[in-house]
C-alpha cells in the first residue's frame, strides 16, 4: 500500500508513529510552521488518547478498542482536504477552503482590519476536488484533521490601530466563528499583519 501523504507532502505514517511511539518529529522545522501537520497531530493525539489512558493503567488494551482507534486513524488519512464531524446520525465533511473563507470573513469583521487574505471563493460549477483539493486554489493557510483546524491568516490593518490588540481580536473572532458556525475545534489561529493602510 502506498504511503499516505498530507497536502504539504509530509508522510501520514510518520505522524502516526510520532504520536503512537512518542517519537521525535522527522522534520521539526516543517511541523512548526505547517498547519496541515499541526492539525493532523492534534487529531491523532485525540484519537490515540484512549490508548494512552489505558497504557497508563496496568491493564491490556482490548483488541476491539485498538482496532476501532486504528480504523479511525486510517480513515483520517483519506480526508486530508476536509474537516469532519462525526455524529450519531452521520458524518459531515467541510472543505478546508470553506474554513478558510469563514476565517477570512471573520477577520474582516474586526474594526481596523481592511483586508484578510487567504483562500477565496470557488465558482458554483467547481467539482468537490476543485473546491477542497490540490487542483483548486491552494488552501495552504488552513490545516484540517477530523474536527481540528489550524488557521494561518494574513491581514492588512488601518494605520494607527494597535496591531497586537487587533491581532488578538482577529484570533478570537476567527476561533469563535469556526467553533460556533462550523462546529469545529480551532487548535491554532495564527495572525500575520502584512500591510498597514491609511484610512
Secondary structure, DSSP 4 states (H G I P E B T S, - for coil): -PPPB-TTS-BHHHHHHHHHTTPPPTTHHHHHH-HHHHHHHHHHHHHHHHHHHHHHTTSPPPHHHHHHHHHHHHHHHTTTTEEEEEETTEEEEEEHHHHHHHHHHHHHTSTTEEEEES-----TT--HHHHHSTTSS--TTEEEETTEEEEEEEEEEETTS-HHHHHHHHHHHHHHHHHHHH--EEEEEEEEEEEEE--
